[in-house]
Amino acid sequence: MLSDSEIDRYQRHILLPEIGGAGQQKLKAARVALVGMGGLGHPVAQYLAAAGVGTLALIDDDRVSLSNLQRQILFTDKDLGQPKVEVAAKVLRAINPHIDVRAIDQRVSQENAADLLAGYDVVVDACDNFATRFVVNDTCFASQTILVSGAVGRFDGQVATFKPWLKDSAGLPLPCYRSLVPAAPDIEEDCATTGILGALTGIIGSLQAVEVIKEICGAGESLAGRLLIYDALAAKARFVKLAWDPQNPNNGETGR
């Protein structure tokens, strides 16, 4: 049940028919794991904490550096050198004392992913490398956990939701991340070498938070099976239908 304080805090959500009191209680009961506390992870964490997600796990082994501050908005100069998850967790607990924020100072790997991500209702992929994305995808595929993935380039970004154990209207399994990216590119670029518009990570991360809330509350239309692409320079957004890939080892039919 929601306390009087929580009802006051979340009243703007409760007024929404698509969320209401029942949806807010679902948010309070929900468990979300966030992989990556970089530019995307900050708006995701901040909005999910403010929204009242009951348990929020932050998973990252990085330390705060000066170049992070252009887009990682929960950090300040005084946090330099500190574990990202510890600093972020402290800020999020101040934003919303009603939630359980867990700081996990580890890097997700093939060896620990199943344990780190076990028991969560939704996993958010906010990481910055393909190796971790593949591990997170494969773990969510095996456990049938909803995965909300986001990625950014210099001036563009994308968001997708993956539920590959479900089928579309044609009876085909919905795609997973490996249907979008079958293999890592030979040369993996990152913002340290190409640059990144800081505000763009706020847009894409916020969209990820919206999709998480929708999935938890059962509101609106899921992004599962579709990719939302945002081009900041052109100020345009578009949707792309993701194709099911029968050659994908995690194609929704194998391993069951």
Backbone as CSV, one residue per row, in Angstrom:
resi,resn,N_x,N_y,N_z,CA_x,CA_y,CA_z,C_x,C_y,C_z
1,MET,0.834,-1.198,0.000,0.000,0.000,0.000,0.875,1.257,0.000
2,LEU,0.331,2.323,-0.556,1.034,3.589,-0.563,0.722,4.366,0.705
3,SER,1.760,4.947,1.299,1.556,5.782,2.474,0.973,7.132,2.048
4,ASP,0.519,7.929,3.009,-0.010,9.252,2.697,1.063,10.106,2.021
5,SER,2.294,9.977,2.509,3.393,10.733,1.916,3.632,10.327,0.467
6,GLU,3.557,9.026,0.198,3.753,8.548,-1.170,2.615,8.982,-2.081
7,ILE,1.404,8.988,-1.573,0.261,9.443,-2.374,0.451,10.904,-2.779
8,ASP,0.926,11.731,-1.846,1.204,13.129,-2.171,2.345,13.230,-3.194
9,ARG,3.374,12.456,-2.991,4.553,12.510,-3.864,4.202,12.126,-5.293
10,TYR,3.393,11.090,-5.453,3.127,10.525,-6.782,1.771,10.951,-7.359
11,GLN,1.173,12.006,-6.798,-0.202,12.348,-7.197,-0.314,12.651,-8.687
12,ARG,0.735,13.187,-9.323,0.641,13.473,-10.761,0.609,12.184,-11.587
13,HIS,1.237,11.126,-11.090,1.107,9.815,-11.720,-0.282,9.244,-11.482
14,ILE,-0.733,9.353,-10.265,-1.999,8.736,-9.873,-3.164,9.351,-10.644
15,LEU,-3.018,10.608,-11.044,-4.058,11.269,-11.829,-4.160,10.712,-13.251
16,LEU,-3.126,10.053,-13.710,-3.128,9.501,-15.063,-3.912,8.193,-15.082
17,PRO,-4.951,8.078,-15.896,-5.713,6.821,-15.941,-4.848,5.622,-16.327
18,GLU,-3.815,5.865,-17.149,-2.954,4.766,-17.593,-2.048,4.251,-16.478
19,ILE,-1.898,5.020,-15.414,-1.083,4.580,-14.268,-1.981,4.442,-13.044
20,GLY,-2.475,5.543,-12.525,-3.389,5.494,-11.388,-2.740,4.920,-10.134
21,GLY,-3.564,4.706,-9.131,-3.048,4.140,-7.887,-2.530,2.733,-8.065
22,ALA,-3.219,1.931,-8.891,-2.788,0.550,-9.112,-1.428,0.504,-9.792
23,GLY,-1.236,1.361,-10.786,0.048,1.399,-11.469,1.159,1.879,-10.564
24,GLN,0.851,2.858,-9.709,1.879,3.343,-8.786,2.275,2.265,-7.791
25,GLN,1.322,1.446,-7.377,1.672,0.330,-6.499,2.515,-0.710,-7.242
26,LYS,2.272,-0.895,-8.547,3.134,-1.785,-9.345,4.554,-1.243,-9.408
27,LEU,4.675,0.075,-9.557,6.005,0.683,-9.567,6.707,0.463,-8.226
28,LYS,5.965,0.627,-7.151,6.555,0.440,-5.825,7.034,-1.000,-5.621
29,ALA,6.313,-1.946,-6.189,6.677,-3.357,-6.034,7.741,-3.811,-7.027
30,ALA,8.032,-2.989,-8.022,8.915,-3.404,-9.107,10.382,-3.400,-8.698
31,ARG,11.125,-4.286,-9.363,12.571,-4.390,-9.175,13.238,-4.192,-10.537
32,VAL,14.087,-3.169,-10.628,14.736,-2.824,-11.887,16.246,-2.815,-11.690
33,ALA,16.951,-3.467,-12.606,18.416,-3.456,-12.602,18.895,-2.575,-13.743
34,LEU,19.759,-1.632,-13.426,20.299,-0.699,-14.407,21.782,-1.004,-14.607
35,VAL,22.137,-1.419,-15.820,23.530,-1.762,-16.138,24.163,-0.571,-16.835
36,GLY,25.070,0.095,-16.142,25.775,1.236,-16.699,25.342,2.545,-16.069
37,MET,26.284,3.262,-15.458,25.987,4.564,-14.868,26.743,5.652,-15.610
38,GLY,26.681,5.582,-16.955,27.228,6.626,-17.801,26.156,7.630,-18.154
39,GLY,26.287,8.242,-19.349,25.363,9.288,-19.749,23.921,8.846,-19.805
40,LEU,23.661,7.625,-20.265,22.292,7.113,-20.318,21.776,6.728,-18.936
41,GLY,22.636,6.143,-18.138,22.211,5.640,-16.836,21.698,6.714,-15.900
42,HIS,22.225,7.933,-16.031,21.830,9.000,-15.108,20.368,9.395,-15.250
43,PRO,19.889,9.773,-16.434,18.468,10.103,-16.527,17.557,8.909,-16.249
44,VAL,17.986,7.706,-16.653,17.194,6.514,-16.336,17.025,6.388,-14.827
45,ALA,18.147,6.437,-14.109,18.113,6.261,-12.663,17.335,7.375,-11.983
46,GLN,17.563,8.600,-12.410,16.925,9.741,-11.767,15.408,9.696,-11.918
47,TYR,14.931,9.389,-13.119,13.482,9.372,-13.336,12.821,8.133,-12.741
48,LEU,13.503,7.000,-12.749,12.901,5.820,-12.129,12.842,5.975,-10.615
49,ALA,13.863,6.600,-10.043,13.833,6.857,-8.601,12.694,7.814,-8.262
50,ALA,12.578,8.894,-9.025,11.516,9.858,-8.760,10.135,9.255,-8.994
51,ALA,10.054,8.307,-9.922,8.776,7.665,-10.232,8.334,6.673,-9.169
52,GLY,9.247,6.285,-8.291,8.878,5.395,-7.204,9.098,3.924,-7.460
53,VAL,10.023,3.582,-8.382,10.377,2.173,-8.564,10.967,1.652,-7.257
54,GLY,10.364,0.612,-6.714,10.668,0.195,-5.348,12.088,-0.233,-5.091
55,THR,12.650,-1.024,-6.015,14.032,-1.474,-5.886,14.773,-1.149,-7.170
56,LEU,15.851,-0.402,-7.033,16.641,0.025,-8.184,18.099,-0.337,-7.933
57,ALA,18.621,-1.270,-8.737,20.017,-1.694,-8.605,20.858,-0.987,-9.652
58,LEU,21.927,-0.355,-9.224,22.872,0.312,-10.114,24.115,-0.557,-10.225
59,ILE,24.466,-0.972,-11.448,25.568,-1.913,-11.643,26.612,-1.280,-12.556
60,ASP,27.793,-1.023,-12.035,28.889,-0.424,-12.796,30.129,-0.470,-11.918
61,ASP,31.301,-0.619,-12.527,32.533,-0.658,-11.743,33.428,0.549,-12.019
62,ASP,32.901,1.566,-12.698,33.702,2.720,-13.095,33.783,3.752,-11.976
63,ARG,34.766,4.674,-12.116,34.947,5.789,-11.190,34.648,7.087,-11.907
64,VAL,34.266,8.093,-11.149,33.911,9.385,-11.721,35.168,10.098,-12.210
65,SER,35.124,10.579,-13.455,36.221,11.366,-14.009,35.692,12.707,-14.479
66,LEU,36.587,13.655,-14.691,36.178,15.007,-15.036,35.410,15.059,-16.349
67,SER,35.782,14.224,-17.311,35.104,14.240,-18.612,33.676,13.707,-18.533
68,ASN,33.318,13.033,-17.429,31.954,12.534,-17.247,30.952,13.660,-16.991
69,LEU,31.423,14.760,-16.417,30.507,15.761,-15.870,29.720,16.513,-16.942
70,GLN,30.140,16.415,-18.200,29.438,17.082,-19.295,28.066,16.470,-19.556
71,ARG,27.841,15.235,-19.093,26.572,14.561,-19.384,26.065,13.704,-18.229
72,GLN,26.897,13.362,-17.268,26.494,12.505,-16.151,26.099,13.404,-14.983
73,ILE,24.813,13.766,-14.968,24.332,14.923,-14.238,24.151,14.707,-12.734
74,LEU,24.343,13.501,-12.250,24.258,13.258,-10.812,25.597,13.511,-10.115
75,PHE,26.664,13.747,-10.882,28.004,13.921,-10.332,28.425,15.387,-10.334
76,THR,29.323,15.718,-9.384,29.944,17.037,-9.342,31.444,16.861,-9.169
77,ASP,32.170,17.970,-9.198,33.624,17.911,-9.079,34.086,17.203,-7.803
78,LYS,33.323,17.340,-6.749,33.745,16.727,-5.477,33.692,15.206,-5.510
79,ASP,33.057,14.642,-6.540,32.909,13.188,-6.630,34.015,12.521,-7.442
80,LEU,34.949,13.295,-7.978,35.979,12.738,-8.847,36.751,11.625,-8.136
81,GLY,36.915,10.499,-8.847,37.650,9.356,-8.305,36.809,8.399,-7.491
82,GLN,35.560,8.770,-7.199,34.702,7.925,-6.378,33.957,6.908,-7.246
83,PRO,33.529,5.772,-6.659,32.726,4.795,-7.425,31.423,5.424,-7.901
84,LYS,31.145,5.299,-9.174,29.944,5.915,-9.733,28.670,5.454,-9.038
85,VAL,28.567,4.154,-8.801,27.323,3.642,-8.230,27.099,4.142,-6.806
86,GLU,28.173,4.304,-6.038,28.026,4.776,-4.662,27.573,6.227,-4.631
87,VAL,28.177,7.050,-5.492,27.796,8.464,-5.540,26.355,8.607,-6.013
88,ALA,26.017,7.900,-7.099,24.672,7.999,-7.653,23.620,7.506,-6.664
89,ALA,23.907,6.402,-5.987,22.944,5.848,-5.034,22.639,6.840,-3.918
90,LYS,23.649,7.533,-3.454,23.439,8.520,-2.383,22.517,9.638,-2.854
91,VAL,22.718,10.112,-4.081,21.871,11.179,-4.625,20.435,10.686,-4.805
92,LEU,20.279,9.476,-5.321,18.945,8.938,-5.587,18.170,8.706,-4.299
93,ARG,18.858,8.275,-3.255,18.179,8.097,-1.961,17.690,9.431,-1.419
94,ALA,18.412,10.510,-1.711,17.966,11.836,-1.288,16.772,12.295,-2.124
95,ILE,16.750,11.915,-3.407,15.628,12.261,-4.279,14.349,11.580,-3.808
96,ASN,14.471,10.304,-3.405,13.286,9.555,-2.978,13.658,8.582,-1.865
97,PRO,13.389,8.933,-0.625,13.739,8.057,0.510,12.846,6.830,0.633
98,HIS,11.806,6.720,-0.203,10.877,5.594,-0.116,11.369,4.363,-0.883
99,ILE,12.446,4.498,-1.636,12.875,3.392,-2.495,14.165,2.770,-1.969
100,ASP,14.429,1.556,-2.444,15.642,0.819,-2.080,16.619,0.903,-3.255
101,VAL,17.682,1.677,-3.090,18.697,1.826,-4.134,19.908,0.996,-3.751
102,ARG,20.296,0.093,-4.630,21.410,-0.815,-4.362,22.591,-0.490,-5.280
103,ALA,23.722,-0.207,-4.685,24.935,0.117,-5.433,25.784,-1.139,-5.578
104,ILE,25.957,-1.605,-6.802,26.714,-2.822,-7.076,27.942,-2.435,-7.885
105,ASP,29.070,-2.353,-7.199,30.321,-1.884,-7.803,31.025,-3.045,-8.511
106,GLN,30.407,-3.536,-9.561,30.946,-4.654,-10.336,30.684,-4.427,-11.809
107,ARG,31.493,-5.056,-12.639,31.268,-5.051,-14.073,30.545,-6.331,-14.459
108,VAL,29.468,-6.223,-15.221,28.736,-7.408,-15.660,29.589,-8.219,-16.619
109,SER,29.657,-9.508,-16.377,30.449,-10.404,-17.218,29.678,-11.694,-17.455
110,GLN,30.210,-12.522,-18.321,29.600,-13.811,-18.594,29.494,-14.644,-17.327
111,GLU,30.473,-14.476,-16.442,30.535,-15.295,-15.232,29.538,-14.854,-14.157
112,ASN,29.258,-13.558,-14.067,28.426,-13.092,-12.947,27.052,-12.570,-13.350
113,ALA,26.774,-12.476,-14.654,25.540,-11.836,-15.110,24.286,-12.502,-14.567
114,ALA,24.245,-13.819,-14.602,23.037,-14.522,-14.141,22.732,-14.200,-12.684
115,ASP,23.768,-14.131,-11.850,23.559,-13.822,-10.435,23.194,-12.360,-10.225
116,LEU,23.892,-11.454,-10.922,23.654,-10.026,-10.727,22.266,-9.597,-11.184
117,LEU,21.763,-10.237,-12.232,20.493,-9.805,-12.819,19.308,-10.666,-12.402
118,ALA,19.535,-11.642,-11.549,18.453,-12.536,-11.126,17.439,-11.798,-10.263
119,GLY,16.165,-12.076,-10.493,15.109,-11.573,-9.628,14.580,-10.193,-9.962
120,TYR,15.024,-9.618,-11.080,14.540,-8.291,-11.463,13.428,-8.411,-12.506
121,ASP,12.507,-7.474,-12.469,11.386,-7.473,-13.409,11.784,-6.892,-14.759
122,VAL,12.647,-5.891,-14.725,13.135,-5.230,-15.932,14.623,-4.974,-15.772
123,VAL,15.365,-5.192,-16.844,16.778,-4.825,-16.890,16.938,-3.710,-17.911
124,VAL,17.683,-2.683,-17.557,17.945,-1.563,-18.452,19.400,-1.632,-18.909
125,ASP,19.591,-1.712,-20.211,20.922,-1.698,-20.809,21.281,-0.252,-21.120
126,ALA,22.162,0.316,-20.292,22.655,1.675,-20.496,24.173,1.666,-20.584
127,CYS,24.720,0.554,-21.051,26.171,0.414,-21.076,26.744,0.960,-22.375
128,ASP,28.061,0.881,-22.511,28.718,1.556,-23.629,29.628,0.641,-24.449
129,ASN,29.394,-0.679,-24.358,30.216,-1.590,-25.154,29.391,-2.816,-25.540
130,PHE,29.735,-3.390,-26.693,28.944,-4.494,-27.230,29.095,-5.776,-26.408
131,ALA,30.264,-6.017,-25.860,30.466,-7.247,-25.095,29.479,-7.329,-23.934
132,THR,29.336,-6.226,-23.199,28.397,-6.219,-22.078,26.963,-6.296,-22.573
133,ARG,26.650,-5.613,-23.659,25.291,-5.658,-24.205,24.885,-7.088,-24.567
134,PHE,25.797,-7.832,-25.193,25.488,-9.207,-25.574,25.257,-10.082,-24.341
135,VAL,26.085,-9.912,-23.329,25.925,-10.697,-22.104,24.595,-10.383,-21.432
136,VAL,24.268,-9.101,-21.341,23.002,-8.696,-20.726,21.825,-9.249,-21.532
137,ASN,21.899,-9.135,-22.858,20.831,-9.666,-23.706,20.652,-11.168,-23.503
138,ASP,21.744,-11.901,-23.539,21.648,-13.361,-23.433,21.101,-13.782,-22.077
139,THR,21.483,-13.048,-21.031,20.989,-13.363,-19.693,19.495,-13.090,-19.588
140,CYS,19.047,-11.964,-20.134,17.621,-11.641,-20.111,16.824,-12.610,-20.965
141,PHE,17.395,-13.036,-22.093,16.729,-14.022,-22.942,16.501,-15.315,-22.175
142,ALA,17.541,-15.775,-21.472,17.457,-17.045,-20.751,16.458,-16.983,-19.603
143,SER,16.358,-15.824,-18.957,15.483,-15.698,-17.786,14.118,-15.102,-18.117
144,GLN,13.892,-14.788,-19.400,12.646,-14.145,-19.839,12.375,-12.862,-19.041
145,THR,13.395,-12.016,-18.986,13.298,-10.731,-18.306,13.220,-9.621,-19.345
146,ILE,12.312,-8.702,-19.158,12.178,-7.578,-20.078,13.472,-6.777,-20.102
147,LEU,13.944,-6.454,-21.301,15.169,-5.684,-21.479,14.838,-4.399,-22.233
148,VAL,15.175,-3.262,-21.653,15.024,-1.976,-22.316,16.420,-1.449,-22.617
149,SER,16.714,-1.320,-23.898,18.072,-0.990,-24.338,18.124,0.389,-24.968
150,GLY,19.195,1.114,-24.684,19.411,2.414,-25.292,20.852,2.553,-25.749
151,ALA,21.069,3.351,-26.784,22.414,3.599,-27.288,22.451,4.980,-27.915
152,VAL,23.624,5.603,-27.884,23.784,6.928,-28.473,25.042,6.975,-29.330
153,GLY,24.975,7.784,-30.389,26.135,8.140,-31.181,26.474,9.591,-30.913
154,ARG,27.081,10.256,-31.874,27.474,11.652,-31.670,26.257,12.556,-31.509
155,PHE,25.303,12.437,-32.433,24.104,13.273,-32.407,22.824,12.455,-32.592
156,ASP,22.901,11.142,-32.464,21.719,10.313,-32.654,21.654,9.242,-31.579
157,GLY,20.472,8.718,-31.371,20.304,7.681,-30.366,19.148,6.767,-30.716
158,GLN,19.051,5.658,-29.989,17.996,4.689,-30.250,17.567,4.011,-28.961
159,VAL,16.317,3.570,-28.959,15.741,2.867,-27.809,14.942,1.684,-28.330
160,ALA,15.036,0.551,-27.650,14.245,-0.625,-28.010,13.934,-1.421,-26.755
161,THR,12.829,-2.143,-26.814,12.446,-3.068,-25.748,12.456,-4.473,-26.323
162,PHE,13.007,-5.417,-25.563,13.129,-6.786,-26.060,12.395,-7.759,-25.143
163,LYS,11.460,-8.507,-25.768,10.710,-9.568,-25.084,10.618,-10.761,-26.041
164,PRO,11.736,-11.411,-26.337,11.775,-12.409,-27.413,11.069,-13.718,-27.103
165,TRP,10.561,-13.887,-25.912,9.792,-15.113,-25.608,8.322,-14.955,-26.040
166,LEU,7.949,-13.737,-26.442,6.601,-13.499,-26.949,6.588,-13.528,-28.476
167,LYS,5.395,-13.608,-29.073,5.276,-13.657,-30.530,4.458,-12.486,-31.049
168,ASP,4.727,-12.127,-32.310,3.992,-11.033,-32.930,2.686,-11.535,-33.534
169,SER,1.977,-10.656,-34.230,0.674,-11.017,-34.785,0.770,-12.096,-35.862
170,ALA,1.972,-12.266,-36.446,2.172,-13.300,-37.466,2.615,-14.629,-36.867
171,GLY,2.751,-14.661,-35.547,3.157,-15.898,-34.888,4.653,-16.095,-34.800
172,LEU,5.434,-15.095,-35.201,6.891,-15.200,-35.122,7.375,-14.640,-33.789
173,PRO,8.426,-15.229,-33.229,8.960,-14.683,-31.980,9.434,-13.248,-32.182
174,LEU,9.244,-12.423,-31.167,9.770,-11.064,-31.213,11.297,-11.110,-31.182
175,PRO,11.951,-10.119,-31.773,13.420,-10.126,-31.827,14.053,-9.801,-30.483
176,CYS,15.317,-10.150,-30.356,16.118,-9.742,-29.211,17.237,-8.829,-29.714
177,TYR,18.120,-8.419,-28.825,19.177,-7.477,-29.218,20.063,-8.046,-30.313
178,ARG,20.289,-9.348,-30.303,21.143,-9.949,-31.325,20.476,-9.941,-32.707
179,SER,19.168,-9.753,-32.755,18.510,-9.571,-34.042,18.832,-8.200,-34.621
180,LEU,19.047,-7.226,-33.744,19.425,-5.880,-34.160,20.919,-5.798,-34.469
181,VAL,21.724,-6.371,-33.586,23.190,-6.354,-33.746,23.680,-7.799,-33.628
182,PRO,23.838,-8.510,-34.753,24.265,-9.915,-34.695,25.668,-10.108,-34.132
183,ALA,26.561,-9.152,-34.407,27.944,-9.269,-33.946,28.524,-7.877,-33.764
184,ALA,29.511,-7.786,-32.898,30.158,-6.493,-32.667,30.956,-6.074,-33.898
185,PRO,31.014,-4.784,-34.204,31.809,-4.320,-35.339,33.297,-4.544,-35.095
186,ASP,34.055,-4.593,-36.182,35.504,-4.802,-36.056,36.162,-3.672,-35.273
187,ILE,35.687,-2.452,-35.492,36.193,-1.295,-34.757,35.050,-0.721,-33.938
188,GLU,35.206,-0.744,-32.628,34.147,-0.266,-31.738,34.456,1.161,-31.307
189,GLU,33.638,2.105,-31.750,33.829,3.504,-31.407,33.130,3.818,-30.093
190,ASP,33.627,4.847,-29.398,32.951,5.315,-28.200,33.094,6.821,-28.120
191,CYS,32.417,7.418,-27.137,32.384,8.875,-27.071,33.748,9.467,-26.754
192,ALA,34.659,8.656,-26.187,35.997,9.160,-25.893,36.775,9.467,-27.159
193,THR,36.414,8.821,-28.257,37.124,9.030,-29.523,36.303,9.827,-30.526
194,THR,34.957,9.776,-30.436,34.118,10.448,-31.428,33.384,11.660,-30.878
195,GLY,33.264,11.769,-29.561,32.504,12.840,-28.942,31.031,12.479,-28.790
196,ILE,30.324,13.252,-27.975,28.911,12.999,-27.738,28.249,14.289,-27.261
197,LEU,27.067,14.568,-27.789,26.276,15.699,-27.312,25.671,15.329,-25.964
198,GLY,26.059,16.032,-24.920,25.641,15.648,-23.579,24.141,15.578,-23.400
199,ALA,23.421,16.585,-23.913,21.969,16.616,-23.744,21.280,15.457,-24.440
200,LEU,21.907,14.902,-25.482,21.316,13.766,-26.192,21.149,12.566,-25.266
201,THR,22.128,12.329,-24.383,22.014,11.195,-23.464,20.829,11.383,-22.514
202,GLY,20.514,12.650,-22.209,19.339,12.910,-21.381,18.052,12.547,-22.085
203,ILE,17.982,12.821,-23.384,16.788,12.497,-24.159,16.592,10.988,-24.252
204,ILE,17.643,10.279,-24.664,17.533,8.829,-24.859,17.330,8.115,-23.525
205,GLY,18.055,8.521,-22.493,17.868,7.913,-21.183,16.469,8.142,-20.638
206,SER,15.922,9.331,-20.863,14.557,9.615,-20.417,13.553,8.741,-21.158
207,LEU,13.783,8.536,-22.459,12.906,7.650,-23.222,12.988,6.220,-22.680
208,GLN,14.175,5.784,-22.294,14.294,4.454,-21.681,13.476,4.380,-20.396
209,ALA,13.559,5.412,-19.577,12.797,5.423,-18.328,11.298,5.359,-18.601
210,VAL,10.838,6.074,-19.620,9.419,6.033,-19.993,9.004,4.610,-20.356
211,GLU,9.840,3.933,-21.159,9.497,2.563,-21.585,9.491,1.596,-20.409
212,VAL,10.385,1.782,-19.455,10.384,0.938,-18.255,9.087,1.128,-17.489
213,ILE,8.689,2.373,-17.292,7.460,2.656,-16.552,6.258,2.064,-17.286
214,LYS,6.214,2.203,-18.599,5.125,1.621,-19.383,5.063,0.106,-19.210
215,GLU,6.205,-0.548,-19.260,6.224,-2.007,-19.131,5.740,-2.442,-17.752
216,ILE,6.159,-1.740,-16.725,5.761,-2.101,-15.364,4.261,-1.884,-15.163
217,CYS,3.750,-0.773,-15.670,2.348,-0.421,-15.448,1.402,-1.011,-16.486
218,GLY,1.964,-1.554,-17.572,1.116,-2.062,-18.647,0.422,-0.948,-19.403
219,ALA,1.083,0.200,-19.525,0.480,1.362,-20.171,0.946,1.499,-21.616
220,GLY,0.048,1.913,-22.489,0.428,2.240,-23.852,0.882,1.044,-24.673
221,GLU,1.605,1.343,-25.737,2.082,0.331,-26.675,3.561,0.052,-26.427
222,SER,3.898,-1.205,-26.268,5.288,-1.587,-26.018,6.145,-1.330,-27.260
223,LEU,7.411,-1.030,-27.030,8.381,-0.894,-28.128,8.896,-2.253,-28.596
224,ALA,8.500,-3.323,-27.959,8.992,-4.645,-28.344,8.724,-4.899,-29.824
225,GLY,9.784,-5.257,-30.555,9.671,-5.503,-31.986,9.935,-4.281,-32.836
226,ARG,10.150,-3.133,-32.187,10.405,-1.897,-32.918,11.618,-1.180,-32.336
227,LEU,12.228,-0.331,-33.151,13.362,0.483,-32.735,12.993,1.943,-32.938
228,LEU,13.122,2.733,-31.887,12.901,4.175,-31.969,14.245,4.849,-32.191
229,ILE,14.368,5.606,-33.278,15.612,6.281,-33.631,15.388,7.785,-33.585
230,TYR,16.267,8.494,-32.893,16.164,9.945,-32.770,17.410,10.599,-33.345
231,ASP,17.210,11.548,-34.256,18.290,12.299,-34.882,18.224,13.723,-34.350
232,ALA,19.188,14.090,-33.497,19.142,15.401,-32.857,19.420,16.529,-33.838
233,LEU,20.342,16.327,-34.769,20.670,17.395,-35.713,19.501,17.717,-36.629
234,ALA,18.763,16.702,-37.037,17.609,16.911,-37.908,16.325,17.156,-37.125
235,ALA,16.375,16.989,-35.811,15.186,17.118,-34.952,14.062,16.216,-35.454
236,LYS,14.413,14.944,-35.719,13.444,13.980,-36.227,13.540,12.675,-35.461
237,ALA,12.413,11.981,-35.366,12.369,10.643,-34.779,11.600,9.729,-35.723
238,ARG,11.989,8.469,-35.761,11.289,7.510,-36.610,11.341,6.134,-35.954
239,PHE,10.435,5.257,-36.408,10.384,3.886,-35.931,10.819,2.942,-37.043
240,VAL,11.520,1.879,-36.655,11.917,0.825,-37.584,11.450,-0.502,-37.000
241,LYS,10.762,-1.290,-37.793,10.347,-2.619,-37.340,11.552,-3.551,-37.388
242,LEU,11.811,-4.229,-36.292,12.938,-5.156,-36.216,12.519,-6.530,-36.727
243,ALA,13.323,-7.091,-37.580,13.006,-8.404,-38.153,13.474,-9.520,-37.234
244,TRP,12.702,-10.585,-37.191,13.108,-11.805,-36.494,14.203,-12.487,-37.305
245,ASP,15.255,-12.896,-36.651,16.402,-13.507,-37.325,16.483,-14.979,-36.944
246,PRO,16.115,-15.897,-37.841,16.147,-17.322,-37.502,17.552,-17.864,-37.291
247,GLN,18.582,-17.133,-37.777,19.968,-17.566,-37.585,20.526,-17.139,-36.225
248,ASN,19.803,-16.279,-35.570,20.223,-15.804,-34.261,20.094,-16.946,-33.245
249,PRO,21.169,-17.246,-32.513,21.075,-18.330,-31.521,20.022,-18.066,-30.448
250,ASN,19.721,-16.798,-30.193,18.649,-16.437,-29.270,17.465,-15.923,-30.079
251,ASN,16.881,-16.814,-30.885,15.843,-16.359,-31.805,14.424,-16.580,-31.310
252,GLY,14.293,-16.929,-30.033,12.948,-17.101,-29.488,12.420,-18.521,-29.616
253,GLU,13.140,-19.378,-30.314,12.698,-20.759,-30.451,13.726,-21.755,-29.912
254,THR,14.998,-21.345,-29.886,16.032,-22.237,-29.368,16.149,-22.092,-27.869
255,GLY,16.727,-23.068,-27.228,17.000,-23.013,-25.810,15.781,-23.109,-24.932
256,ARG,14.681,-23.582,-25.479,13.454,-23.680,-24.693,13.131,-25.151,-24.411
